[in-house]
Amino acid sequence: MSTSNSAKLRRSFFRRGADVVAPELIGCTLVRTINSVRYAARIIETEAYVGPHDLASHASKGRTKRTETMFGPAGYAYVYLIYGMYYMLNIVASHEDDPQAVLLRGALPLDGWKVDLSGPGKLARAFGVTLADRGMDMTGEDFYIMKRTQHKPRIISTPRIGVDYAGEWKHAPLRFLDAS
């Protein structure tokens, strides 16, 4: 797969609501270079978290050290640890002081890469994501997302997973999948 700067998603792509960005990421390619080795996967599952009024979002608890990245500019990685063992990779959406983000939930490895990316923890682990990546520019040179190419996904939406605590927000159809 060739990479050109024109194929990368620009920051302006992420400067929209997470509910718009999340389905548009389906079919795009996540790319990371680690120790001169390039890893790539087609994104097949995302979830949108749409601000402080969204009770499933970390932003609903206010601005904290943990959520500070979400309150910043779009296109940066919001990484956190759950259950003391799984890193979650999100990309900040919208604009500063409107804390929205898109969780990358699943992907299909490309270019002969043999790895299981069926879940956000597995995806983050395979791409070497840790808390050190919180705030990383996802439009940079070593970690970025490329526009959709030939694959045309059939996108469906469902309620998000694992947000039973979120009241009425647990039913919001903000999880997006490639059903093709």
C-alpha positions in Angstrom: 0.0 0.0 0.0 1.5 3.3 -1.0 1.4 6.3 1.3 1.1 9.8 0.2 0.5 12.9 2.3 -2.6 13.6 0.2 -4.1 10.3 1.4 -3.7 11.2 5.1 -6.6 12.6 7.0 -6.0 16.1 7.9 -6.8 17.8 11.2 -9.9 19.4 9.6 -11.4 15.9 9.2 -11.5 15.6 13.0 -12.8 19.1 13.7 -16.4 17.8 13.4 -18.7 16.1 15.9 -17.6 12.6 17.0 -20.9 11.3 15.7 -19.9 12.4 12.2 -16.3 11.4 12.4 -16.8 7.9 13.9 -18.8 6.4 10.9 -16.5 8.2 8.4 -13.5 6.5 10.0 -14.9 3.1 9.0 -13.0 1.8 6.0 -10.0 4.2 6.6 -6.5 2.8 7.4 -4.8 3.2 10.7 -1.0 3.3 10.2 1.9 3.3 12.7 5.6 3.0 12.2 7.5 1.3 15.1 11.3 0.8 14.8 11.1 1.4 11.0 8.4 -1.3 10.6 5.1 -0.1 9.2 1.8 -1.6 10.6 -1.5 -0.9 8.9 -5.1 -2.0 9.5 -8.5 -1.1 8.0 -10.8 0.3 10.7 -14.0 -1.7 11.0 -15.5 -0.6 14.3 -15.7 2.8 16.2 -17.7 4.4 19.0 -18.5 8.1 19.3 -18.5 10.0 22.6 -20.2 13.3 22.1 -19.4 15.6 25.0 -20.0 16.3 28.7 -23.8 15.7 28.3 -23.1 12.1 27.1 -23.1 10.1 30.3 -21.0 7.4 28.7 -18.2 9.9 28.0 -15.3 10.5 30.4 -16.0 14.2 29.8 -19.3 13.9 31.7 -17.2 13.9 34.9 -15.6 17.2 34.0 -12.1 18.3 33.1 -9.5 16.2 34.9 -5.9 15.3 34.4 -7.1 12.1 32.7 -9.5 13.9 30.3 -7.4 17.0 29.6 -6.5 15.8 26.0 -10.3 15.5 25.2 -10.7 19.2 25.9 -7.9 20.1 23.5 -7.7 20.4 19.7 -9.0 17.7 17.4 -6.8 15.0 15.8 -4.9 14.0 18.9 -4.8 10.7 20.7 -6.8 10.3 23.9 -5.4 7.2 25.6 -6.5 5.7 28.9 -6.2 2.4 30.8 -9.2 0.3 31.8 -9.3 -2.5 34.3 -5.6 -1.8 35.0 -4.6 -3.7 31.9 -6.0 -2.5 28.6 -5.2 0.7 26.8 -7.9 2.3 24.8 -7.1 4.5 21.7 -9.4 7.4 21.0 -9.0 10.3 18.7 -10.2 13.7 19.8 -13.0 15.2 17.6 -14.8 18.6 17.5 -12.9 21.6 18.8 -11.1 22.9 21.9 -13.3 22.9 25.0 -15.9 20.6 23.3 -14.6 17.3 24.6 -15.6 14.7 22.1 -13.7 11.6 21.0 -13.9 8.4 18.8 -12.9 5.1 20.3 -11.2 2.8 17.8 -12.8 -0.6 18.6 -11.7 -2.9 15.9 -9.7 -3.3 12.7 -8.6 -5.8 10.0 -4.8 -6.1 9.6 -3.4 -5.4 6.2 -0.2 -6.2 4.2 0.1 -9.7 5.6 0.2 -8.6 9.2 -1.0 -11.5 11.3 -2.6 -10.1 14.5 -6.0 -10.1 16.2 -7.5 -6.6 16.2 -11.0 -7.6 17.3 -11.4 -5.3 20.3 -10.1 -2.0 21.4 -7.6 -3.4 23.9 -6.2 -5.8 21.3 -6.1 -3.0 18.7 -4.2 -0.7 21.0 -1.8 -3.4 22.1 -1.0 -4.5 18.5 -0.2 -0.9 17.6 2.0 -0.4 20.7 -0.3 2.2 22.3 0.5 3.1 25.9 -0.3 6.1 28.1 2.9 7.7 26.7 0.9 8.1 23.5 -1.7 10.3 25.1 -1.7 13.6 23.2 0.1 12.2 20.2 -0.7 14.0 16.9 -2.7 11.5 14.9 -2.0 13.5 11.7 1.7 13.1 12.2 4.4 11.1 10.4 4.6 7.9 12.5 0.9 7.4 13.6 -1.9 8.5 11.3 -5.1 7.5 9.4 -5.4 7.3 5.7 -8.6 8.1 3.7 -10.7 5.2 2.4 -9.5 3.8 -0.8 -11.1 0.9 -2.8 -13.0 -0.7 0.1 -16.5 0.8 0.3 -17.9 -0.2 3.8 -21.6 -0.9 4.5 -21.9 1.1 7.8 -24.4 0.2 10.4 -24.9 1.7 13.9 -25.8 0.1 17.1 -25.8 1.1 20.8 -22.3 1.3 22.3 -20.8 -1.6 24.3 -20.2 -1.7 28.0 -21.9 1.6 29.0 -24.8 0.3 31.0 -24.0 2.9 33.7 -24.8 5.8 31.2 -28.6 6.0 31.7 -30.5 6.9 28.5 -27.1 7.2 26.8 -26.6 3.5 26.9 -29.1 3.1 24.1 -27.6 5.8 21.8 -26.7 4.3 18.4 -23.1 5.6 18.5 -21.2 2.4 17.7 -20.4 2.0 14.0 -19.5 -1.1 12.2 -18.6 -2.3 8.7 -21.2 -4.9 8.0 -19.9 -5.8 4.5 
